Amino acid sequence: MDPGEQKALRDIEQYGCHVIHVLAEGDLPPFSYSVGIEQTSGVAELIVIGLKQELAHSIVNTYNNRVRDGKQFEIGRTYPGFVGGFECEIRAVDPSHYHDYLGWCRWLYRGNNFKAVQLVYPDTKGVWPWEAGASVWFRQWQPLLDKPAARNERNN
């Protein structure tokens, strides 16, 4: 086991999860996600796409702390307290996206035997990425992972 894997396992044991950050690459947005929340709390892992690392890390930790305190999040509902004064929606991640977005979860769970959710946030005007008023850039910077992948998004 390499030092990164050892650190991930220590973080999961100590904090309930490890947080992975993937930098933006070309036109592809950055993203951050939890590893180990399902193992320690029995609820889905979380991914956040398109935010700066510091904010995304804080969001993952907030989610982890809430589920460790017994909070249940329902798919399709909005929740406050993640991104400023905005409500954020929880959406299920289709397993076809696991390979491209959740590699460390696949390592921990030895495949796709886990659940993941995406925290989706509106733009600064309160427009969601699926709404007609959302900019093309905003839609590309926060792809929605609740539908099956049409192609290999990050590795084409």
Backbone hydrogen bonds in HBPLUS format (Angstrom, degrees):
<---DONOR---> <-ACCEPTOR-->    atom                        ^
c    i                          cat <-CA-CA->   ^        H-A-AA   ^      H-
h    n   atom  resd res      DA  || num        DHA   H-A  angle D-A-AA Bond
n    s   type  num  typ     dist DA aas  dist angle  dist       angle   num
A0006-GLN N   A0002-ASP O   3.03 MM   4  6.34 157.6  2.08 154.8 162.0     1
A0007-LYS N   A0003-PRO O   2.92 MM   4  6.13 159.1  1.96 148.7 153.7     2
A0008-ALA N   A0004-GLY O   2.99 MM   4  6.21 158.9  2.03 145.3 151.2     3
A0009-LEU N   A0005-GLU O   3.04 MM   4  6.29 162.3  2.07 149.8 153.6     4
A0010-ARG N   A0006-GLN O   2.97 MM   4  6.24 153.8  2.04 148.0 155.6     5
A0011-ASP N   A0007-LYS O   2.84 MM   4  6.07 165.1  1.86 157.7 161.5     6
A0012-ILE N   A0008-ALA O   2.95 MM   4  6.17 159.5  1.99 150.6 156.3     7
A0013-GLU N   A0009-LEU O   3.03 MM   4  6.20 158.1  2.08 142.8 148.7     8
A0014-GLN N   A0010-ARG O   2.83 MM   4  6.04 162.5  1.86 154.6 159.7     9
A0015-TYR N   A0011-ASP O   2.66 MM   4  5.45 165.6  1.68 152.0 157.3    10
A0016-GLY N   A0012-ILE O   2.93 MM   4  4.44 135.8  2.13 113.9 123.2    11
A0018-HIS N   A0035-VAL O   2.88 MM  17  5.08 149.0  1.98 138.5 148.8    12
A0035-VAL N   A0018-HIS O   2.77 MM  17  5.08 129.7  2.02 152.2 161.7    13
A0020-ILE N   A0033-TYR O   2.90 MM  13  5.41 167.2  1.91 160.3 163.4    14
A0033-TYR N   A0020-ILE O   2.95 MM  13  5.41 150.2  2.04 145.3 154.6    15
A0022-VAL N   A0031-PHE O   2.79 MM   9  5.34 163.4  1.82 169.4 173.4    16
A0031-PHE N   A0022-VAL O   3.00 MM   9  5.34 153.7  2.08 143.1 150.8    17
A0025-GLU N   A0028-LEU O   2.98 MM   3  5.10 150.4  2.07 133.5 143.0    18
A0028-LEU N   A0025-GLU O   2.94 MM   3  5.10 158.2  1.99 130.5 129.2    19
A0050-GLY N   A0030-PRO O   2.75 MM  20  5.20 174.5  1.75 155.3 156.6    20
A0032-SER N   A0048-VAL O   2.92 MM  16  5.42 159.8  1.96 157.3 164.0    21
A0048-VAL N   A0032-SER O   2.84 MM  16  5.42 159.8  1.88 163.5 169.0    22
A0034-SER N   A0046-LEU O   2.88 MM  12  5.43 151.5  1.96 152.3 161.6    23
A0040-THR N   A0036-GLY O   2.95 MM   4  6.19 155.2  2.02 155.2 161.5    24
A0041-SER N   A0037-ILE O   2.69 MM   4  5.50 159.7  1.73 154.2 159.7    25
A0042-GLY N   A0038-GLU O   2.91 MM   4  4.32 136.0  2.11 110.4 118.9    26
A0045-GLU N   A0115-LYS O   2.92 MM  70  6.25 162.6  1.95 144.4 138.9    27
A0117-VAL N   A0045-GLU O   2.75 MM  72  6.10 154.8  1.81 153.9 159.7    28
A0047-ILE N   A0117-VAL O   2.90 MM  70  6.34 143.9  2.03 153.3 164.2    29
A0119-LEU N   A0047-ILE O   3.04 MM  72  6.38 159.3  2.09 162.9 168.8    30
A0056-ALA N   A0052-LYS O   2.92 MM   4  6.09 172.8  1.92 165.6 168.0    31
A0057-HIS N   A0053-GLN O   2.83 MM   4  5.91 159.6  1.87 153.6 158.9    32
A0058-SER N   A0054-GLU O   3.11 MM   4  6.30 157.3  2.16 141.9 147.9    33
A0059-ILE N   A0055-LEU O   2.94 MM   4  6.25 153.6  2.01 151.2 158.6    34
A0060-VAL N   A0056-ALA O   2.99 MM   4  6.29 162.0  2.02 152.9 156.7    35
A0061-ASN N   A0057-HIS O   2.96 MM   4  6.21 163.4  1.99 151.6 156.5    36
A0062-THR N   A0058-SER O   2.85 MM   4  6.05 153.5  1.92 147.0 154.7    37
A0063-TYR N   A0059-ILE O   2.95 MM   4  6.19 165.3  1.97 153.4 156.7    38
A0064-ASN N   A0060-VAL O   2.88 MM   4  6.11 166.5  1.90 152.5 156.6    39
A0065-ASN N   A0061-ASN O   2.85 MM   4  6.03 164.7  1.87 152.1 155.9    40
A0066-ARG N   A0062-THR O   2.92 MM   4  6.12 159.3  1.97 150.2 156.1    41
A0067-VAL N   A0063-TYR O   2.94 MM   4  6.23 166.2  1.96 159.8 162.7    42
A0068-ARG N   A0064-ASN O   2.94 MM   4  6.07 151.7  2.02 147.7 156.2    43
A0069-ASP N   A0065-ASN O   3.04 MM   4  6.24 132.1  2.28 137.1 149.1    44
A0069-ASP N   A0066-ARG O   3.09 MM   3  5.06 130.8  2.34  93.4 106.9    45
A0071-LYS N   A0066-ARG O   2.95 MM   5  5.35 158.7  2.00 148.5 141.5    46
A0070-GLY N   A0067-VAL O   3.00 MM   3  4.90 158.5  2.04 101.2 106.7    47
A0077-ARG N   A0074-GLU O   3.29 MM   3  5.76 161.6  2.33 131.4 130.9    48
A0076-GLY N   A0090-ILE O   2.66 MM  14  5.58 167.3  1.67 170.4 169.5    49
A0090-ILE N   A0077-ARG O   3.14 MM  13  6.05 156.4  2.20 164.2 167.4    50
A0079-TYR N   A0088-CYS O   2.70 MM   9  5.29 148.3  1.80 146.1 156.1    51
A0088-CYS N   A0079-TYR O   2.86 MM   9  5.29 157.8  1.91 138.4 144.4    52
A0086-PHE N   A0083-VAL O   2.94 MM   3  5.70 158.1  1.99 150.4 153.6    53
A0089-GLU N   A0120-VAL O   2.83 MM  31  5.12 153.1  1.90 151.8 155.6    54
A0120-VAL N   A0089-GLU O   2.81 MM  31  5.12 173.4  1.81 158.5 160.3    55
A0091-ARG N   A0118-GLN O   2.94 MM  27  5.16 158.6  1.99 146.7 153.7    56
A0118-GLN N   A0091-ARG O   2.65 MM  27  5.16 159.9  1.68 154.6 161.9    57
A0093-VAL N   A0116-ALA O   2.90 MM  23  5.40 159.9  1.94 146.0 139.4    58
A0094-ASP N   A0145-LEU O   2.76 MM  51  6.06 168.6  1.77 155.2 156.1    59
A0097-HIS N   A0094-ASP O   2.97 MM   3  5.97 171.7  1.98 135.1 137.3    60
A0098-TYR N   A0095-PRO O   3.06 MM   3  5.17 157.9  2.11 107.4 114.4    61
A0101-TYR N   A0097-HIS O   3.02 MM   4  6.04 149.4  2.11 159.0 168.5    62
A0102-LEU N   A0098-TYR O   2.75 MM   4  4.82 156.8  1.80 137.1 142.5    63
A0105-CYS N   A0102-LEU O   3.13 MM   3  5.38 122.5  2.47 102.9 117.1    64
A0106-ARG N   A0102-LEU O   3.04 MM   4  6.39 155.4  2.10 152.7 160.3    65
A0107-TRP N   A0103-GLY O   2.95 MM   4  6.30 141.9  2.10 141.6 152.6    66
A0108-LEU N   A0104-TRP O   2.92 MM   4  6.21 165.5  1.94 149.5 152.0    67
A0109-TYR N   A0105-CYS O   2.86 MM   4  6.00 173.0  1.87 159.2 160.9    68
A0111-GLY N   A0106-ARG O   2.80 MM   5  4.54 152.9  1.88 130.3 138.7    69
A0110-ARG N   A0107-TRP O   3.33 MM   3  5.04 157.2  2.39  96.9 103.3    70
A0114-PHE N   A0112-ASN O   2.91 MM   2  5.66 138.6  2.08 101.0  90.3    71
A0123-ASP N   A0127-VAL O   2.81 MM   4  5.31 160.1  1.85 141.3 143.9    72
A0126-GLY N   A0123-ASP O   2.85 MM   3  5.26 164.3  1.87 119.9 123.8    73
A0131-GLU N   A0128-TRP O   3.06 MM   3  5.42 162.3  2.09 115.5 121.2    74
A0134-ALA N   A0131-GLU O   3.03 MM   3  5.62 168.1  2.05 121.9 125.2    75
A0139-ARG N   A0135-SER O   3.07 MM   4  6.37 158.5  2.12 151.2 156.8    76
A0140-GLN N   A0136-VAL O   2.97 MM   4  6.24 153.1  2.04 151.5 159.1    77
A0141-TRP N   A0137-TRP O   2.80 MM   4  5.95 147.3  1.90 151.6 162.0    78
A0142-GLN N   A0138-PHE O   3.09 MM   4  6.14 128.1  2.37 139.4 149.8    79
